[in-house]
Amino acid sequence: MARPPAGPPLLHQDRTSATRLIGRTLLIGGRLFGSRSCTSLSGPPGAAPVVHRMVEAMSQLREEKVQLQEELAALRERLALHDSDQQAASTQLQNQVENLKEKLISQAQEVSRLRSELGGTDLEKHRDLLMVENERLRQEMRRCEAELQELRGKPGAACTGCEHSQESAQLRDKLSQLQLEVAENKGMLSELNLEVQQKTDRLAEVELRLKDCLAEKAQEEERLSRRLRDSHETIASLRAQSPPIKYVIKTVEVESSKTKQALSESQARNQHLQEQVAMQRQVLKEMEQQLQSSHQLTAQLRAQIAMYEAELERAHGQMLEEMQSLEEDKNRAIEEAFARAQVEMKAVHENLAGVRTNLLTLQPALRTLTNDYNGLKRQVRGFPLLLQEALKSVKAEIGQAIEEVSSNNQELLRKYRRELQLRKKCHNELVRLKGNIRVIARVRPVTKEDGEGPEATNAVTFDPDDDSIIHLLHKGKPVSFELDKVFSPRASQQDVFQEVQALITSCIDGFNVCIFAYGQTGAGKTYTMEGTPENPGINQRALQLLFSEVQEKASDWAYTITVSAAEIYNEALRDLLGQEPQEKLEIRLCPDGSGQLYVPGLTEFQVFEFGHTNRTTEFTNLNEHSSRSHALLIVTVRGVDCSTGLRTTGKLNLVDLAGSERVGKSGAEGSRLREAQHINKSLSALGDVIAALRSRQGHVPFRNSKLTYLLQDSLSGDSKTLMVVQVSPVEKNTSETLYSLKFAERVRSVELGPGSRRAELGSWSSQEHLEWEPACQTPQPAARAHSAPGSGSTSRPGSIRRKLQPSA
Ligand SMILES: Nc1ncnc2c1ncn2[C@@H]1O[C@H](COP(=O)(O)OP(=O)(O)OP(=O)(O)O)[C@@H](O)[C@H]1O
């Protein structure tokens, strides 16, 4: 029988063929046993048919026997084939196990080789080397430090100065640099140590795993070989037992499949182990690379250390050289110094000899000096006493000097005041000569009409050293004005009159004089000009003065004083002493061609009596008795020198102007408004005249108002003019005060020219002649020049202003 070709001992193929075999065997068995049972049951008792059937059965059995024999042969053949397959498979397994063993052995060898090559020994060696290197560097450092210390301690080092210290500093720098590098090396060493430790640990782990793998492999191997042995035994026993072959074949087939499965498992495990080995190899390779880089690093470090050592060596050499040169310098310097010292010593010795001889000659001088010193000492002891006496005398001298100085000061002050007076006089004289309008200011006291509160506070101050200065605080701003004289609220009527009396008396000498009071309503104009019965003002005092002056001169001069009183109310001039006070008067030029003005029909009283109170006053919001008209008191003094016949005429105009309040502020309306408008118009006309006079214009607009027309004589060159600007001190009136003071300053700068005296020999002018008879020729008491109702001696002095009833 031909054996089937030995195929690959694959488990799958074997399993299918074995299954087919078992199936056929069972089929054959079935028939076999089936036919047997049939034979035993169906034997007929007849001969022929029975024999026939038996023969048939026999032949059938023979066929079947042949068939079975063939099948058995085939089975045997197949069994032999199976045996050879199994043998091949086991051989293959054995080969595989052998291979694995070899591989394991080689791996173990490789591991041991790696261990021997790269393992702990080399790394440890490397580490040891680094440690040794480190130790050597430390020793080097210590040696450098010791040298440095030694250099510092050397005596010559101190005198070498800054060069040595620079060298030392350099060395110190190098040393610190080396220390730094050693520290870095130390760090790297510790890192390497750590790395080596990690690698050693990993290697031990790999070894352990390899050992485990080997043990597993050995176990597996043993198990497989045991099974193989079992399989062999089974096969042998199968071979020995051929009759129950079917069962055995089946068992073998089952066993064979299990074996195959185990084989495949062991192959898979083998695969896994191989992968692990490959991985371990990879790890080992990486470790090798790391070790390589560590080697390189170590080599670099070594090179650096060698470089530093060389540098240190060089620095050390340099330092030694420097020290040597310094030592030489020092020795040289010492020698030079020594030589110099010897020379100097010699010179000193020589000097000493000279000094000794000098000393001998100086001894007598010293003796005298000692005597002097003793004398001085005695003097010094007595010095405090001397000093005290000197101080006393000096103090006395100083006291005397101070007294002298203070008396001098007093004298100077007196002189200064005198000079001041003189200056004033000179100024006044200058003013007179220049014909300036003199301007004085008078500040009234705060009255209860001013009210209370911040509006009634004082806004005017004075200069204590200069009585011509007035300060005004207007809206928080201080403004100063300089006038000819400023009277504070404390000034009396007499004080003010004293200032103007010289001016008044000059009209006895034939001068025209004009005094007018200007200012805001309620600022005190009437008070200054008229005053009160108890405390009269300029008007009354002027008349009194004139009368007393005239009386004093009565022996040589015959004087006549006449008085007229007029008011300008709403631009109408009215006679306050006439019979018809409502009659309007006109101002005319004198027909004598003198250019003088006169008022025809104006009542003129001779003697010592004057004006009745026919002055227009009215209530306003500002002043209960506010004057709404300009009031004029005209005093004419005519004199004749009894011996020479010289005649003089002086006119004194005393004007109390109406209040310069603003229309809006006064709250006036109707007839009061008209009054205010007229007053303002006349005052602005006065301003225009002043402006024209200041700027020396050819035309002065005197005729623009009755007031300026009437005052034309007083405001032109023939007259001596004085303005009293009345000032309210309170805060609420500062705007008006400012305006008044500005106007006053403007008026002050007007130059009218020196006043001229009206004196002439011969007759009076026709007008005067008509009105006056000289007292020398017919001496009589005061006589009326012009008849007027109510004439006669009205000796009661009083206000020349009259009061009109509000309804008038
Ligand atoms: N120097 C002063 N001492 C005391 N009282 C004064 C002084 N000056 C003015 N007065 C008082 O102030 C008030 C106003 O004064 P006065 O009537 O003279 O003002 P005025 O300027 O004439 O007013 P108007 O323009 O309205 O006539 C009066 O009561 C007056 O007595």
The ligand as an SDF file (V2000), in Angstrom:
LIG
                    3D

 31 33  0  0  0  0  0  0  0  0999 V2000
  -18.6140  166.9250   60.5000 N   0  0  0  0  0  0  0  0  0  0  0  0
  -19.7910  166.5250   60.9600 C   0  0  0  0  0  0  0  0  0  0  0  0
  -19.9520  166.2700   62.2810 N   0  0  0  0  0  0  0  0  0  0  0  0
  -21.1690  165.8980   62.7540 C   0  0  0  0  0  0  0  0  0  0  0  0
  -22.2520  165.7180   61.9970 N   0  0  0  0  0  0  0  0  0  0  0  0
  -22.1610  165.9690   60.6710 C   0  0  0  0  0  0  0  0  0  0  0  0
  -20.9260  166.3600   60.0890 C   0  0  0  0  0  0  0  0  0  0  0  0
  -21.1130  166.5190   58.7750 N   0  0  0  0  0  0  0  0  0  0  0  0
  -22.4370  166.2310   58.5440 C   0  0  0  0  0  0  0  0  0  0  0  0
  -23.0550  165.9030   59.6760 N   0  0  0  0  0  0  0  0  0  0  0  0
  -24.4540  165.5260   59.8050 C   0  0  0  0  0  0  0  0  0  0  0  0
  -24.8130  164.7480   58.6850 O   0  0  0  0  0  0  0  0  0  0  0  0
  -26.1190  165.0180   58.2400 C   0  0  0  0  0  0  0  0  0  0  0  0
  -26.0800  165.4480   56.7720 C   0  0  0  0  0  0  0  0  0  0  0  0
  -25.3330  166.5940   56.6660 O   0  0  0  0  0  0  0  0  0  0  0  0
  -25.7310  167.7560   55.6940 P   0  0  0  0  0  0  0  0  0  0  0  0
  -27.1680  168.0540   55.7100 O   0  0  0  0  0  0  0  0  0  0  0  0
  -24.7860  168.8570   55.9590 O   0  0  0  0  0  0  0  0  0  0  0  0
  -25.3850  167.0900   54.3080 O   0  0  0  0  0  0  0  0  0  0  0  0
  -25.4850  167.8340   52.8770 P   0  0  0  0  0  0  0  0  0  0  0  0
  -24.3290  167.3250   52.1130 O   0  0  0  0  0  0  0  0  0  0  0  0
  -25.6080  169.2020   53.0060 O   0  0  0  0  0  0  0  0  0  0  0  0
  -26.7750  167.1810   52.3000 O   0  0  0  0  0  0  0  0  0  0  0  0
  -27.6540  167.8370   51.1230 P   0  0  0  0  0  0  0  0  0  0  0  0
  -26.8310  167.7680   49.9190 O   0  0  0  0  0  0  0  0  0  0  0  0
  -28.8310  166.9690   51.0480 O   0  0  0  0  0  0  0  0  0  0  0  0
  -27.9280  169.1580   51.5680 O   0  0  0  0  0  0  0  0  0  0  0  0
  -26.6100  166.0890   59.1180 C   0  0  0  0  0  0  0  0  0  0  0  0
  -27.4010  165.5130   60.1220 O   0  0  0  0  0  0  0  0  0  0  0  0
  -25.3810  166.6770   59.7510 C   0  0  0  0  0  0  0  0  0  0  0  0
  -25.6050  167.1750   61.0350 O   0  0  0  0  0  0  0  0  0  0  0  0
  1  2  1  0
  2  3  1  0
  2  7  2  0
  3  4  2  0
  4  5  1  0
  5  6  2  0
  6  7  1  0
  6 10  1  0
  7  8  1  0
  8  9  2  0
  9 10  1  0
 10 11  1  0
 11 12  1  0
 11 30  1  0
 12 13  1  0
 13 14  1  0
 13 28  1  0
 14 15  1  0
 15 16  1  0
 16 17  2  0
 16 18  1  0
 16 19  1  0
 19 20  1  0
 20 21  2  0
 20 22  1  0
 20 23  1  0
 23 24  1  0
 24 25  2  0
 24 26  1  0
 24 27  1  0
 28 29  1  0
 28 30  1  0
 30 31  1  0
M  END
$$$$
